[in-house]
Amino acid sequence: MRKGAAQTLGKLAPPDLAPHASALVAKLEDSDYHVRVAAAQTLGALAPPDLAQHAAALVAKLEDSDGYVRKVAAQTLGKLAP
């Protein structure tokens, strides 16, 4: 259910997603790695200025215990590259 909620938010347009970004950042700490992955992926749908506001939380996920979470966090951070 938590994973599905994060994925559903990812279907929103970036301006509509932005108000939910803090909730997604909180899900980066979920005990289920599937939820952490979904949250990191969904954060990648934010407009770059909004995504930049949450970069520190994604950088922290580069040291996650799960390799897939680390990979998705890196990919999402890559969206900030010029």
Secondary structure as GFF3:
##gff-version 3
##sequence-region A 1 82
A	DSSP	alpha_helix	2	9	.	.	.	ID=ss1
A	DSSP	alpha_helix	14	17	.	.	.	ID=ss2
A	DSSP	three_ten_helix	18	20	.	.	.	ID=ss3
A	DSSP	alpha_helix	21	27	.	.	.	ID=ss4
A	DSSP	alpha_helix	33	43	.	.	.	ID=ss5
A	DSSP	alpha_helix	48	52	.	.	.	ID=ss6
A	DSSP	alpha_helix	55	60	.	.	.	ID=ss7
A	DSSP	three_ten_helix	61	63	.	.	.	ID=ss8
A	DSSP	alpha_helix	67	78	.	.	.	ID=ss9
###
